[in-house]
Amino acid sequence: MSDNTSLQQQLLDAGVHFGHLRKKWNPKMLPYIFAEKKGIHIIDLNKTIDGLTEAAAAMKQIAKSGKKILFVATKKQAKEIVSECAAKVNMPFVTDRWLGGMLTNFGTIRKSVKKMQSIEKMLEDSSISINKKERLTLKRDKDKMEKVLGGITQMSRTPAALFIVDISHEHIALAEAKRLGITTFGMVDTNSDPSKVDFPIPANDDATKSIAIITNYITAAIIEGLQEKETEKDKMEDGDDEGDDSVTVMQDGAEGGDDEKSPRKKATGTRRTTAKK
């Protein structure tokens, strides 16, 4: 309870409760609105905490299972925050521009990523003779592609989930995820439809502090999931090692038993021979 109170105060200080003007609201956000003040809707932070903890628990399990979560935030105030958090947990991210078909036409996107990587190798390989003009052209192409695709270079398949900052702004990404049945998590402001996302987190998706506190909370949950995954992996490896040692001990014991029995048989035979004489 004290943790919830502390979290609520942190959310309050970050301005997570500030929604949009009443005239811009989405009626489906009514259950998440606490009040209206000077024409601005105030988000119920109790509902924010409920949505945030539920989303964090689900993301923790996804991370624990070894699956990828794609972070999506192309808004100026969210780019740096989201890219840093995603990099911290080794998750893919899109913070420059969402390319149409990034999920639904993933094969083509992967070809573009491979092309970018091949250009990078060409530029780094000193054995390949490229004149100054060609090198400059290749570098420009590579920089342009890296700006858009740099965050998904390690994403070899479609992700298990999407975390979106502002589901209205990222409506194309959300639509593609829903079409493929990918689980969606999102920060939902008072101007958005919370029913469009699987795990809505009612929050101010415009303020930098609000975006930071929500994204960092989610990232911490993912870190916990990854740590638990590593712990379980280590336990399994230790269990396998102990199993091998026990087999070795049993084998050694069996061999020792045979050695002890053989001299006894010889001794018995000797005593019988002496008795006959």
Helices and strands as residue ranges (DSSP letters): H 2-13, E 18-21, G 22-24, G 27-32, E 33-37, E 40-43, H 45-64, E 69-72, H 76-88, E 93-94, H 106-124, H 132-149, G 150-152, E 161-165, H 171-180, E 183-188, G 194-196, E 199-202, H 208-276
